[in-house]
């Protein structure tokens, strides 16, 4: 069977590419070795993040992806659990960084609230440790574990053909070998997620790609607790490039190195979102290497929970679930590389797949049509 486009990989990057090709009237097949999504695309916060993304291409892709998600969520019956973001400043230097962002083009539409204003608007977050907060209206939160499969089913209803549970052994110009069958296409997009070894490993090697493992938790707060928006903390300001590149970020990093050395050593920064059942998804940590040990540690869990309690001051809580995730990580936020004539490798290498994939995929397909 011949298609205009074959996409290898049904994670969020692969499905975004399938969607973008479909918008251009292309016939699309998606092939994945697993019967359903099991990778990074379901092991995350389901948090479509705009604020704090790196200036330039990454921020622009995130802003566009947010709008696509809002549109597709309605069409594919994907609930938006909540909208918006509070970045809570616990330190004066964190406040400085957040206020610097307001003067950048990426700060348009954002708002700074001092402690009294936060008390009036979000009293459950206005604790003694919080000096104020930056509010962003752009962020969306979906339940990734459900949303990815609903997105796949919706794309299938729009004409995308999925071949799940079929491993791709070989990719050449114009065709892929899946099982014992050669499938033909004018264009092929390889979107392998964290599998950097099976197809075109030399391309990942040339970009010094590593794996990043993160550790996450599901926490049951007191009954009736409502977060309202996603929440981030000071630690996020030295990890997200849109903050860390601001003039005041180095001083904040120096302060955190003195006060929170263990958290920085384990790459801990705080994101908290809420699910429909009231539970909180909390994380995460970052460890890097060519291979990762499959164990979550109590030390890292305690660091994450300590930061959660500094911000939320929950009276009591219970950890109900723990998991790890892995994604590819490189110097640049995304990699699009032609590996053969008519064959491109597409990878988000910054842990921002949920937030930027739709914008990135549109660029990839648009560049085809302009060629």
Buried (B, 14 or more C-beta within 10 A) or exposed (E): EEBBBBBBBBBBBBBBBBBBBBBBEBBBBBBBBBEEBEBBBBBBBBBBBBBBBBBEBBBBBBBBBBBBBBEBBEEBEBEBBBBBBBBBBBBEBBBBBBBBBBEBEBBEEBEBBEBEBBBEBBEEBBBEEBBBBBBBEBBBBBBBBBBBBBBBEBBEEBEBBBBBEBEBEEBEEBBBBBEEEEBEBBBBBBBBBBBBEEBBEEBBEEBEBBBBBBBBBBBBBEEEBEBBBBBBBBBBBBBBBBBBEBEBBBBBBEBBEEEBEEBBEBBBBBBBBBBEEBBBBBBBBBBEEEEBEEEBEEEBBEBBBBBBEBBBEBEEBEEEEEEBBBBBBBEBBBBBBEBBEBBBBBBBBBBBBBBBBBBBBBBBBEEBEEE
